Amino acid sequence: MHKKHIATPTRTKEILNQYTFAFKKSLGQNFLVDANILENMIKHAGIDKATGVIEVGPGIGALTEQLAIYADKVVAFEIDQRLLAILQKTLQDYDNVQIMHQDILEANVGEVIRSYFEPDQPVHIVANLPYYITTPILMKLLRAQLPILTLTVMIQKEVAERMAAKPNTKSYGSLTVAMQYYTYAEVMMTVPKSVFMPQPNVDSSVLRLTIRDEPPVHVQNETYFFNLVQACFGQRRKTLRNNLIRSFKETYDKETINELLEIANIDGSRRGESLDIEEFAALANVFYDAGGVR
Ligand code: SAM
């Protein structure tokens, strides 16, 4: 086994020079160069020798190496062809790692989990995500209803705060509600820019999303629910009533919207950011049941 971790500034530079690798900003390539942070992330993810792990974007293998040490098996999706030969070398001591050369947004992750892990094996997702597509990646993985227990991801600090926010705060929005629908979201730690190479412009956080057995609310139609939530946050300084009137103008007139708010027992002069997920669900179900297509 290699004596030096990949996740140190010296070793990372050595690898990058050896392969004359130039970072692609467009692929969100900021590599972690601090093994302590990675170990903490792995602890928060609850990884042990029984666990299967899916990683998104292994880069030169900094996190993958630690996962290989702590988990039973790791399958990592990397989009950048140039990294494949590098990973083959940097991870050559580990026979429990499988690299998939695929765009995670195109991949059939469910199928990969079924073919690479045991039927009852606990599976977690752990990743230092490419920040330009954090939300699309998380939404795709959550909507796919994968047989996984948690996602522990390094993401932009501000996005992590939005995902784990409470009502009546500046960070609370439709993204918070979407995360809450599928998961329990917790910010586990904040990470300075200095532990990445190259340094990104923003600080980062590790967010842990624990998959719920079932959603906390019953909604008649998920797409309709998410659209309505988005409409309620449309213009944050406007009242709920005004946002709904603007968004549903093709479907319901003002009087109907006032009536529907009353049926849902929600005061239209409130702001979207004051509603919790139960109230959004009640409102969406009343709007949906009234027969309005949006
Ligand atoms: N895991 C490494 C680390 O922690 O040092 C690298 C993390 S870096 C922030 C993000 C990685 O995701 C890069 O290796 C990048 O090439 C890869 N990536 C970007 N877009 C991707 C996509 N759509 N599918 C899979 N990997 C992607």
py3Dmol code that shows the C-alpha trace and the ligand (Angstrom):
import py3Dmol

protein = """\
ATOM      1  CA  MET A   1       0.000   0.000   0.000  1.00  0.00           C
ATOM      2  CA  HIS A   2       1.205   3.513  -0.784  1.00  0.00           C
ATOM      3  CA  LYS A   3       2.644   5.166   2.292  1.00  0.00           C
ATOM      4  CA  LYS A   4       1.416   8.652   1.346  1.00  0.00           C
ATOM      5  CA  HIS A   5      -2.264   9.535   1.057  1.00  0.00           C
ATOM      6  CA  ILE A   6      -3.345  11.082  -2.236  1.00  0.00           C
ATOM      7  CA  ALA A   7      -5.047  13.834  -0.240  1.00  0.00           C
ATOM      8  CA  THR A   8      -1.998  15.947   0.586  1.00  0.00           C
ATOM      9  CA  PRO A   9      -0.850  19.037  -1.326  1.00  0.00           C
ATOM     10  CA  THR A  10       2.551  17.480  -2.092  1.00  0.00           C
ATOM     11  CA  ARG A  11       1.275  14.155  -3.395  1.00  0.00           C
ATOM     12  CA  THR A  12      -1.532  15.811  -5.379  1.00  0.00           C
ATOM     13  CA  LYS A  13       0.957  18.166  -7.078  1.00  0.00           C
ATOM     14  CA  GLU A  14       3.237  15.210  -7.770  1.00  0.00           C
ATOM     15  CA  ILE A  15       0.409  13.311  -9.490  1.00  0.00           C
ATOM     16  CA  LEU A  16      -0.779  16.346 -11.467  1.00  0.00           C
ATOM     17  CA  ASN A  17       2.766  17.058 -12.694  1.00  0.00           C
ATOM     18  CA  GLN A  18       3.480  13.459 -13.541  1.00  0.00           C
ATOM     19  CA  TYR A  19       0.466  13.353 -15.858  1.00  0.00           C
ATOM     20  CA  THR A  20       0.610  17.051 -16.896  1.00  0.00           C
ATOM     21  CA  PHE A  21      -2.996  17.293 -15.866  1.00  0.00           C
ATOM     22  CA  ALA A  22      -4.693  20.688 -16.304  1.00  0.00           C
ATOM     23  CA  PHE A  23      -7.858  21.311 -14.282  1.00  0.00           C
ATOM     24  CA  LYS A  24     -11.093  21.855 -16.174  1.00  0.00           C
ATOM     25  CA  LYS A  25     -13.054  24.544 -14.408  1.00  0.00           C
ATOM     26  CA  SER A  26     -16.104  23.633 -16.467  1.00  0.00           C
ATOM     27  CA  LEU A  27     -16.146  20.204 -14.759  1.00  0.00           C
ATOM     28  CA  GLY A  28     -15.969  21.635 -11.237  1.00  0.00           C
ATOM     29  CA  GLN A  29     -12.539  20.138 -10.617  1.00  0.00           C
ATOM     30  CA  ASN A  30     -11.415  21.177  -7.139  1.00  0.00           C
ATOM     31  CA  PHE A  31      -9.532  18.325  -5.543  1.00  0.00           C
ATOM     32  CA  LEU A  32      -9.392  17.777  -1.788  1.00  0.00           C
ATOM     33  CA  VAL A  33      -5.899  17.852  -0.314  1.00  0.00           C
ATOM     34  CA  ASP A  34      -6.672  17.211   3.372  1.00  0.00           C
ATOM     35  CA  ALA A  35      -7.012  13.603   4.549  1.00  0.00           C
ATOM     36  CA  ASN A  36      -8.493  14.626   7.942  1.00  0.00           C
ATOM     37  CA  ILE A  37     -11.477  16.252   6.275  1.00  0.00           C
ATOM     38  CA  LEU A  38     -12.021  13.132   4.206  1.00  0.00           C
ATOM     39  CA  GLU A  39     -11.858  10.892   7.266  1.00  0.00           C
ATOM     40  CA  ASN A  40     -14.405  13.089   9.028  1.00  0.00           C
ATOM     41  CA  MET A  41     -16.680  12.938   6.025  1.00  0.00           C
ATOM     42  CA  ILE A  42     -16.457   9.155   6.019  1.00  0.00           C
ATOM     43  CA  LYS A  43     -17.255   9.040   9.753  1.00  0.00           C
ATOM     44  CA  HIS A  44     -20.310  11.236   9.233  1.00  0.00           C
ATOM     45  CA  ALA A  45     -21.434   8.956   6.408  1.00  0.00           C
ATOM     46  CA  GLY A  46     -21.349   5.936   8.746  1.00  0.00           C
ATOM     47  CA  ILE A  47     -19.137   3.861   6.452  1.00  0.00           C
ATOM     48  CA  ASP A  48     -17.729   0.543   7.669  1.00  0.00           C
ATOM     49  CA  LYS A  49     -16.377  -2.668   6.182  1.00  0.00           C
ATOM     50  CA  ALA A  50     -19.888  -3.946   5.445  1.00  0.00           C
ATOM     51  CA  THR A  51     -20.807  -0.898   3.369  1.00  0.00           C
ATOM     52  CA  GLY A  52     -21.064  -0.398  -0.356  1.00  0.00           C
ATOM     53  CA  VAL A  53     -20.358   3.134  -1.571  1.00  0.00           C
ATOM     54  CA  ILE A  54     -21.250   5.039  -4.711  1.00  0.00           C
ATOM     55  CA  GLU A  55     -18.973   8.023  -5.359  1.00  0.00           C
ATOM     56  CA  VAL A  56     -19.560  10.821  -7.858  1.00  0.00           C
ATOM     57  CA  GLY A  57     -16.458  12.358  -9.453  1.00  0.00           C
ATOM     58  CA  PRO A  58     -13.385  10.599  -7.995  1.00  0.00           C
ATOM     59  CA  GLY A  59     -10.930  13.090  -9.578  1.00  0.00           C
ATOM     60  CA  ILE A  60      -7.451  11.677  -8.909  1.00  0.00           C
ATOM     61  CA  GLY A  61      -8.842   9.439  -6.169  1.00  0.00           C
ATOM     62  CA  ALA A  62      -8.369  11.395  -2.913  1.00  0.00           C
ATOM     63  CA  LEU A  63     -11.739  10.438  -1.409  1.00  0.00           C
ATOM     64  CA  THR A  64     -11.957   7.150  -3.315  1.00  0.00           C
ATOM     65  CA  GLU A  65      -8.761   5.938  -1.625  1.00  0.00           C
ATOM     66  CA  GLN A  66     -10.152   6.607   1.859  1.00  0.00           C
ATOM     67  CA  LEU A  67     -13.447   4.978   0.937  1.00  0.00           C
ATOM     68  CA  ALA A  68     -11.586   1.929  -0.355  1.00  0.00           C
ATOM     69  CA  ILE A  69      -9.829   1.664   3.014  1.00  0.00           C
ATOM     70  CA  TYR A  70     -12.974   2.014   5.153  1.00  0.00           C
ATOM     71  CA  ALA A  71     -15.737   0.424   3.020  1.00  0.00           C
ATOM     72  CA  ASP A  72     -16.319  -2.997   1.502  1.00  0.00           C
ATOM     73  CA  LYS A  73     -16.601  -1.790  -2.082  1.00  0.00           C
ATOM     74  CA  VAL A  74     -16.654   1.504  -4.004  1.00  0.00           C
ATOM     75  CA  VAL A  75     -18.131   2.275  -7.412  1.00  0.00           C
ATOM     76  CA  ALA A  76     -17.160   5.746  -8.663  1.00  0.00           C
ATOM     77  CA  PHE A  77     -18.560   7.636 -11.676  1.00  0.00           C
ATOM     78  CA  GLU A  78     -16.117   9.960 -13.451  1.00  0.00           C
ATOM     79  CA  ILE A  79     -16.949  11.940 -16.599  1.00  0.00           C
ATOM     80  CA  ASP A  80     -13.412  13.109 -17.476  1.00  0.00           C
ATOM     81  CA  GLN A  81     -11.664  10.557 -19.674  1.00  0.00           C
ATOM     82  CA  ARG A  82      -8.219  12.032 -18.830  1.00  0.00           C
ATOM     83  CA  LEU A  83      -8.602  10.899 -15.226  1.00  0.00           C
ATOM     84  CA  LEU A  84      -9.115   7.210 -16.008  1.00  0.00           C
ATOM     85  CA  ALA A  85      -5.448   6.351 -16.583  1.00  0.00           C
ATOM     86  CA  ILE A  86      -4.472   8.389 -13.531  1.00  0.00           C
ATOM     87  CA  LEU A  87      -7.009   6.617 -11.302  1.00  0.00           C
ATOM     88  CA  GLN A  88      -5.804   3.247 -12.532  1.00  0.00           C
ATOM     89  CA  LYS A  89      -2.366   4.113 -11.162  1.00  0.00           C
ATOM     90  CA  THR A  90      -3.289   6.025  -7.985  1.00  0.00           C
ATOM     91  CA  LEU A  91      -5.753   3.331  -6.865  1.00  0.00           C
ATOM     92  CA  GLN A  92      -3.780   0.299  -8.061  1.00  0.00           C
ATOM     93  CA  ASP A  93      -3.363  -1.036  -4.507  1.00  0.00           C
ATOM     94  CA  TYR A  94      -7.104  -1.341  -3.971  1.00  0.00           C
ATOM     95  CA  ASP A  95      -9.009  -4.203  -5.552  1.00  0.00           C
ATOM     96  CA  ASN A  96     -12.396  -3.085  -4.203  1.00  0.00           C
ATOM     97  CA  VAL A  97     -12.803  -0.030  -6.452  1.00  0.00           C
ATOM     98  CA  GLN A  98     -14.661   0.086  -9.743  1.00  0.00           C
ATOM     99  CA  ILE A  99     -14.436   3.243 -11.865  1.00  0.00           C
ATOM    100  CA  MET A 100     -17.287   3.910 -14.304  1.00  0.00           C
ATOM    101  CA  HIS A 101     -16.523   6.352 -17.114  1.00  0.00           C
ATOM    102  CA  GLN A 102     -19.944   7.979 -17.192  1.00  0.00           C
ATOM    103  CA  ASP A 103     -21.799  11.237 -16.674  1.00  0.00           C
ATOM    104  CA  ILE A 104     -23.650  10.727 -13.394  1.00  0.00           C
ATOM    105  CA  LEU A 105     -26.668  12.538 -14.845  1.00  0.00           C
ATOM    106  CA  GLU A 106     -26.898   9.874 -17.570  1.00  0.00           C
ATOM    107  CA  ALA A 107     -26.040   6.840 -15.442  1.00  0.00           C
ATOM    108  CA  ASN A 108     -28.478   4.174 -14.320  1.00  0.00           C
ATOM    109  CA  VAL A 109     -27.305   4.168 -10.715  1.00  0.00           C
ATOM    110  CA  GLY A 110     -30.031   1.760  -9.567  1.00  0.00           C
ATOM    111  CA  GLU A 111     -28.825  -0.847 -12.025  1.00  0.00           C
ATOM    112  CA  VAL A 112     -25.212  -0.357 -10.921  1.00  0.00           C
ATOM    113  CA  ILE A 113     -26.191  -0.811  -7.265  1.00  0.00           C
ATOM    114  CA  ARG A 114     -28.025  -4.032  -8.116  1.00  0.00           C
ATOM    115  CA  SER A 115     -25.128  -5.449 -10.090  1.00  0.00           C
ATOM    116  CA  TYR A 116     -22.193  -4.437  -7.893  1.00  0.00           C
ATOM    117  CA  PHE A 117     -23.496  -4.803  -4.345  1.00  0.00           C
ATOM    118  CA  GLU A 118     -25.092  -7.643  -2.383  1.00  0.00           C
ATOM    119  CA  PRO A 119     -28.912  -7.557  -2.197  1.00  0.00           C
ATOM    120  CA  ASP A 120     -28.999  -6.665   1.521  1.00  0.00           C
ATOM    121  CA  GLN A 121     -25.813  -4.638   1.641  1.00  0.00           C
ATOM    122  CA  PRO A 122     -26.133  -1.143   3.143  1.00  0.00           C
ATOM    123  CA  VAL A 123     -25.264   1.352   0.405  1.00  0.00           C
ATOM    124  CA  HIS A 124     -24.316   5.014   0.872  1.00  0.00           C
ATOM    125  CA  ILE A 125     -23.421   7.796  -1.535  1.00  0.00           C
ATOM    126  CA  VAL A 126     -20.379   9.858  -0.625  1.00  0.00           C
ATOM    127  CA  ALA A 127     -18.973  12.605  -2.844  1.00  0.00           C
ATOM    128  CA  ASN A 128     -17.178  15.869  -3.185  1.00  0.00           C
ATOM    129  CA  LEU A 129     -19.586  17.058  -5.853  1.00  0.00           C
ATOM    130  CA  PRO A 130     -18.825  19.205  -8.891  1.00  0.00           C
ATOM    131  CA  TYR A 131     -20.491  22.449  -7.740  1.00  0.00           C
ATOM    132  CA  TYR A 132     -21.851  23.507 -11.135  1.00  0.00           C
ATOM    133  CA  ILE A 133     -24.389  20.657 -11.038  1.00  0.00           C
ATOM    134  CA  THR A 134     -24.926  19.993  -7.321  1.00  0.00           C
ATOM    135  CA  THR A 135     -28.708  20.379  -7.408  1.00  0.00           C
ATOM    136  CA  PRO A 136     -29.368  18.398 -10.626  1.00  0.00           C
ATOM    137  CA  ILE A 137     -27.213  15.533  -9.301  1.00  0.00           C
ATOM    138  CA  LEU A 138     -28.927  15.414  -5.897  1.00  0.00           C
ATOM    139  CA  MET A 139     -32.419  15.741  -7.388  1.00  0.00           C
ATOM    140  CA  LYS A 140     -31.700  12.962  -9.875  1.00  0.00           C
ATOM    141  CA  LEU A 141     -30.378  10.618  -7.179  1.00  0.00           C
ATOM    142  CA  LEU A 142     -33.305  11.376  -4.848  1.00  0.00           C
ATOM    143  CA  ARG A 143     -36.024  11.065  -7.487  1.00  0.00           C
ATOM    144  CA  ALA A 144     -34.616   7.704  -8.598  1.00  0.00           C
ATOM    145  CA  GLN A 145     -35.605   6.289  -5.173  1.00  0.00           C
ATOM    146  CA  LEU A 146     -32.418   4.267  -4.971  1.00  0.00           C
ATOM    147  CA  PRO A 147     -31.896   1.561  -2.339  1.00  0.00           C
ATOM    148  CA  ILE A 148     -29.474   3.769  -0.382  1.00  0.00           C
ATOM    149  CA  LEU A 149     -29.385   4.934   3.251  1.00  0.00           C
ATOM    150  CA  THR A 150     -27.622   8.296   3.087  1.00  0.00           C
ATOM    151  CA  LEU A 151     -25.903  10.789   0.800  1.00  0.00           C
ATOM    152  CA  THR A 152     -22.990  12.618   2.408  1.00  0.00           C
ATOM    153  CA  VAL A 153     -21.777  15.316   0.088  1.00  0.00           C
ATOM    154  CA  MET A 154     -19.330  18.192   0.053  1.00  0.00           C
ATOM    155  CA  ILE A 155     -21.119  21.104  -1.584  1.00  0.00           C
ATOM    156  CA  GLN A 156     -21.125  24.888  -1.656  1.00  0.00           C
ATOM    157  CA  LYS A 157     -21.776  26.165   1.894  1.00  0.00           C
ATOM    158  CA  GLU A 158     -24.630  28.412   0.860  1.00  0.00           C
ATOM    159  CA  VAL A 159     -26.397  25.602  -1.027  1.00  0.00           C
ATOM    160  CA  ALA A 160     -25.990  23.254   1.961  1.00  0.00           C
ATOM    161  CA  GLU A 161     -27.600  25.904   4.177  1.00  0.00           C
ATOM    162  CA  ARG A 162     -30.509  26.223   1.757  1.00  0.00           C
ATOM    163  CA  MET A 163     -31.025  22.482   1.671  1.00  0.00           C
ATOM    164  CA  ALA A 164     -31.089  22.157   5.470  1.00  0.00           C
ATOM    165  CA  ALA A 165     -32.893  25.446   6.280  1.00  0.00           C
ATOM    166  CA  LYS A 166     -35.817  26.050   8.651  1.00  0.00           C
ATOM    167  CA  PRO A 167     -38.967  28.038   7.726  1.00  0.00           C
ATOM    168  CA  ASN A 168     -38.839  31.831   8.193  1.00  0.00           C
ATOM    169  CA  THR A 169     -35.147  32.064   7.384  1.00  0.00           C
ATOM    170  CA  LYS A 170     -33.471  33.649   4.366  1.00  0.00           C
ATOM    171  CA  SER A 171     -32.150  30.280   3.182  1.00  0.00           C
ATOM    172  CA  TYR A 172     -35.534  28.527   3.286  1.00  0.00           C
ATOM    173  CA  GLY A 173     -36.959  27.909  -0.194  1.00  0.00           C
ATOM    174  CA  SER A 174     -38.288  25.359  -2.654  1.00  0.00           C
ATOM    175  CA  LEU A 175     -34.975  23.488  -2.529  1.00  0.00           C
ATOM    176  CA  THR A 176     -35.376  23.045   1.241  1.00  0.00           C
ATOM    177  CA  VAL A 177     -38.860  21.615   0.784  1.00  0.00           C
ATOM    178  CA  ALA A 178     -37.680  19.246  -1.949  1.00  0.00           C
ATOM    179  CA  MET A 179     -34.881  17.932   0.294  1.00  0.00           C
ATOM    180  CA  GLN A 180     -37.242  17.605   3.248  1.00  0.00           C
ATOM    181  CA  TYR A 181     -39.686  15.623   1.135  1.00  0.00           C
ATOM    182  CA  TYR A 182     -37.104  12.918   0.458  1.00  0.00           C
ATOM    183  CA  THR A 183     -34.652  13.203   3.353  1.00  0.00           C
ATOM    184  CA  TYR A 184     -33.596  14.499   6.754  1.00  0.00           C
ATOM    185  CA  ALA A 185     -30.937  17.110   5.886  1.00  0.00           C
ATOM    186  CA  GLU A 186     -28.132  18.098   8.272  1.00  0.00           C
ATOM    187  CA  VAL A 187     -25.047  20.261   7.804  1.00  0.00           C
ATOM    188  CA  MET A 188     -22.250  18.251   9.437  1.00  0.00           C
ATOM    189  CA  MET A 189     -19.277  20.593   9.062  1.00  0.00           C
ATOM    190  CA  THR A 190     -18.025  23.665   7.265  1.00  0.00           C
ATOM    191  CA  VAL A 191     -14.858  23.425   5.262  1.00  0.00           C
ATOM    192  CA  PRO A 192     -12.524  26.283   4.256  1.00  0.00           C
ATOM    193  CA  LYS A 193     -11.492  26.905   0.630  1.00  0.00           C
ATOM    194  CA  SER A 194      -7.866  26.215   1.560  1.00  0.00           C
ATOM    195  CA  VAL A 195      -8.288  22.411   1.598  1.00  0.00           C
ATOM    196  CA  PHE A 196      -8.909  22.290  -2.159  1.00  0.00           C
ATOM    197  CA  MET A 197      -6.644  22.467  -5.161  1.00  0.00           C
ATOM    198  CA  PRO A 198      -7.280  24.767  -6.930  1.00  0.00           C
ATOM    199  CA  GLN A 199      -9.152  26.784  -4.305  1.00  0.00           C
ATOM    200  CA  PRO A 200     -12.779  27.458  -5.223  1.00  0.00           C
ATOM    201  CA  ASN A 201     -14.298  30.940  -4.774  1.00  0.00           C
ATOM    202  CA  VAL A 202     -16.674  29.807  -2.060  1.00  0.00           C
ATOM    203  CA  ASP A 203     -16.541  27.948   1.251  1.00  0.00           C
ATOM    204  CA  SER A 204     -17.976  24.452   1.440  1.00  0.00           C
ATOM    205  CA  SER A 205     -20.006  22.311   3.812  1.00  0.00           C
ATOM    206  CA  VAL A 206     -20.569  18.634   4.261  1.00  0.00           C
ATOM    207  CA  LEU A 207     -24.280  17.907   4.055  1.00  0.00           C
ATOM    208  CA  ARG A 208     -25.736  14.580   5.160  1.00  0.00           C
ATOM    209  CA  LEU A 209     -29.062  13.559   3.660  1.00  0.00           C
ATOM    210  CA  THR A 210     -30.668  10.560   5.355  1.00  0.00           C
ATOM    211  CA  ILE A 211     -33.290   8.985   3.111  1.00  0.00           C
ATOM    212  CA  ARG A 212     -36.775   8.850   4.653  1.00  0.00           C
ATOM    213  CA  ASP A 213     -38.716   5.578   4.610  1.00  0.00           C
ATOM    214  CA  GLU A 214     -41.584   7.586   3.200  1.00  0.00           C
ATOM    215  CA  PRO A 215     -42.318  11.267   2.571  1.00  0.00           C
ATOM    216  CA  PRO A 216     -43.443  13.269   5.645  1.00  0.00           C
ATOM    217  CA  VAL A 217     -46.614  14.371   3.816  1.00  0.00           C
ATOM    218  CA  HIS A 218     -49.073  12.796   1.408  1.00  0.00           C
ATOM    219  CA  VAL A 219     -49.399  14.680  -1.880  1.00  0.00           C
ATOM    220  CA  GLN A 220     -51.853  13.846  -4.675  1.00  0.00           C
ATOM    221  CA  ASN A 221     -49.323  14.601  -7.388  1.00  0.00           C
ATOM    222  CA  GLU A 222     -45.609  15.181  -6.735  1.00  0.00           C
ATOM    223  CA  THR A 223     -44.906  17.283  -9.817  1.00  0.00           C
ATOM    224  CA  TYR A 224     -47.888  19.507  -9.069  1.00  0.00           C
ATOM    225  CA  PHE A 225     -46.758  19.830  -5.438  1.00  0.00           C
ATOM    226  CA  PHE A 226     -43.214  20.881  -6.383  1.00  0.00           C
ATOM    227  CA  ASN A 227     -44.533  23.366  -8.968  1.00  0.00           C
ATOM    228  CA  LEU A 228     -46.857  24.940  -6.418  1.00  0.00           C
ATOM    229  CA  VAL A 229     -44.073  25.207  -3.838  1.00  0.00           C
ATOM    230  CA  GLN A 230     -41.914  26.960  -6.422  1.00  0.00           C
ATOM    231  CA  ALA A 231     -44.786  29.318  -7.249  1.00  0.00           C
ATOM    232  CA  CYS A 232     -45.183  30.237  -3.559  1.00  0.00           C
ATOM    233  CA  PHE A 233     -41.534  31.360  -3.424  1.00  0.00           C
ATOM    234  CA  GLY A 234     -41.797  33.075  -6.840  1.00  0.00           C
ATOM    235  CA  GLN A 235     -41.228  36.619  -5.603  1.00  0.00           C
ATOM    236  CA  ARG A 236     -40.132  36.458  -2.036  1.00  0.00           C
ATOM    237  CA  ARG A 237     -41.377  39.873  -0.972  1.00  0.00           C
ATOM    238  CA  LYS A 238     -44.870  39.222  -2.319  1.00  0.00           C
ATOM    239  CA  THR A 239     -47.618  37.593  -0.316  1.00  0.00           C
ATOM    240  CA  LEU A 240     -48.577  34.000  -0.871  1.00  0.00           C
ATOM    241  CA  ARG A 241     -51.862  35.164  -2.434  1.00  0.00           C
ATOM    242  CA  ASN A 242     -50.117  37.382  -4.973  1.00  0.00           C
ATOM    243  CA  ASN A 243     -47.592  34.744  -5.939  1.00  0.00           C
ATOM    244  CA  LEU A 244     -50.374  32.197  -6.438  1.00  0.00           C
ATOM    245  CA  ILE A 245     -52.515  34.655  -8.457  1.00  0.00           C
ATOM    246  CA  ARG A 246     -49.545  35.364 -10.726  1.00  0.00           C
ATOM    247  CA  SER A 247     -48.590  31.735 -11.237  1.00  0.00           C
ATOM    248  CA  PHE A 248     -52.053  30.246 -11.594  1.00  0.00           C
ATOM    249  CA  LYS A 249     -53.634  33.023 -13.666  1.00  0.00           C
ATOM    250  CA  GLU A 250     -54.301  30.678 -16.581  1.00  0.00           C
ATOM    251  CA  THR A 251     -56.152  28.244 -14.331  1.00  0.00           C
ATOM    252  CA  TYR A 252     -57.882  30.014 -11.455  1.00  0.00           C
ATOM    253  CA  ASP A 253     -59.262  33.541 -11.067  1.00  0.00           C
ATOM    254  CA  LYS A 254     -58.569  35.616  -7.952  1.00  0.00           C
ATOM    255  CA  GLU A 255     -61.809  34.668  -6.195  1.00  0.00           C
ATOM    256  CA  THR A 256     -61.162  30.978  -6.670  1.00  0.00           C
ATOM    257  CA  ILE A 257     -57.624  31.353  -5.332  1.00  0.00           C
ATOM    258  CA  ASN A 258     -58.975  33.121  -2.241  1.00  0.00           C
ATOM    259  CA  GLU A 259     -61.516  30.338  -1.757  1.00  0.00           C
ATOM    260  CA  LEU A 260     -58.887  27.615  -2.163  1.00  0.00           C
ATOM    261  CA  LEU A 261     -56.630  29.338   0.377  1.00  0.00           C
ATOM    262  CA  GLU A 262     -59.558  29.390   2.771  1.00  0.00           C
ATOM    263  CA  ILE A 263     -60.343  25.715   2.219  1.00  0.00           C
ATOM    264  CA  ALA A 264     -56.681  24.892   2.920  1.00  0.00           C
ATOM    265  CA  ASN A 265     -56.957  27.073   6.016  1.00  0.00           C
ATOM    266  CA  ILE A 266     -53.966  29.201   5.076  1.00  0.00           C
ATOM    267  CA  ASP A 267     -53.832  32.968   5.379  1.00  0.00           C
ATOM    268  CA  GLY A 268     -53.009  34.393   1.929  1.00  0.00           C
ATOM    269  CA  SER A 269     -51.307  37.433   3.412  1.00  0.00           C
ATOM    270  CA  ARG A 270     -48.474  35.255   4.717  1.00  0.00           C
ATOM    271  CA  ARG A 271     -45.219  34.870   2.793  1.00  0.00           C
ATOM    272  CA  GLY A 272     -44.231  31.571   1.200  1.00  0.00           C
ATOM    273  CA  GLU A 273     -41.206  31.302   3.467  1.00  0.00           C
ATOM    274  CA  SER A 274     -43.432  30.956   6.548  1.00  0.00           C
ATOM    275  CA  LEU A 275     -45.145  27.756   5.371  1.00  0.00           C
ATOM    276  CA  ASP A 276     -43.902  24.382   6.517  1.00  0.00           C
ATOM    277  CA  ILE A 277     -44.056  21.270   4.336  1.00  0.00           C
ATOM    278  CA  GLU A 278     -47.420  20.155   5.841  1.00  0.00           C
ATOM    279  CA  GLU A 279     -48.979  23.489   4.865  1.00  0.00           C
ATOM    280  CA  PHE A 280     -47.526  23.340   1.349  1.00  0.00           C
ATOM    281  CA  ALA A 281     -48.919  19.810   0.970  1.00  0.00           C
ATOM    282  CA  ALA A 282     -52.375  20.872   2.186  1.00  0.00           C
ATOM    283  CA  LEU A 283     -52.393  23.803  -0.222  1.00  0.00           C
ATOM    284  CA  ALA A 284     -51.167  21.748  -3.196  1.00  0.00           C
ATOM    285  CA  ASN A 285     -53.764  19.040  -2.552  1.00  0.00           C
ATOM    286  CA  VAL A 286     -56.622  21.573  -2.392  1.00  0.00           C
ATOM    287  CA  PHE A 287     -55.420  23.257  -5.614  1.00  0.00           C
ATOM    288  CA  TYR A 288     -54.978  19.896  -7.335  1.00  0.00           C
ATOM    289  CA  ASP A 289     -58.332  18.510  -6.225  1.00  0.00           C
ATOM    290  CA  ALA A 290     -60.084  21.623  -7.511  1.00  0.00           C
ATOM    291  CA  GLY A 291     -59.141  20.325 -10.942  1.00  0.00           C
ATOM    292  CA  GLY A 292     -56.836  23.056 -12.143  1.00  0.00           C
ATOM    293  CA  VAL A 293     -54.086  21.876 -14.440  1.00  0.00           C
ATOM    294  CA  ARG A 294     -50.988  23.994 -14.393  1.00  0.00           C
TER     295      ARG A 294
END
"""
ligand_1 = """\
27
SAM
N -13.402 13.400 -5.489
C -12.299 14.243 -5.887
C -11.747 14.951 -4.665
O -12.476 15.018 -3.665
O -10.615 15.412 -4.712
C -12.699 15.246 -6.971
C -13.886 16.130 -6.667
S -14.150 17.397 -7.860
C -14.958 18.602 -6.850
C -15.492 16.846 -8.867
C -15.215 15.675 -9.807
O -16.434 15.380 -10.525
C -14.168 15.933 -10.884
O -13.296 14.846 -10.933
C -14.969 16.033 -12.198
O -14.254 15.626 -13.333
C -16.146 15.117 -11.894
N -17.384 15.402 -12.650
C -17.834 16.595 -13.107
N -19.023 16.469 -13.710
C -19.352 15.135 -13.645
C -20.468 14.370 -14.094
N -21.486 14.947 -14.734
N -20.474 13.035 -13.863
C -19.430 12.446 -13.200
N -18.358 13.121 -12.746
C -18.312 14.455 -12.958
"""
view = py3Dmol.view(width=600, height=400)
view.addModel(protein, "pdb")
view.setStyle({"model": 0}, {"cartoon": {"style": "trace"}})
view.addModel(ligand_1, "xyz")
view.setStyle({"model": 1}, {"stick": {}})
view.zoomTo()
view.show()
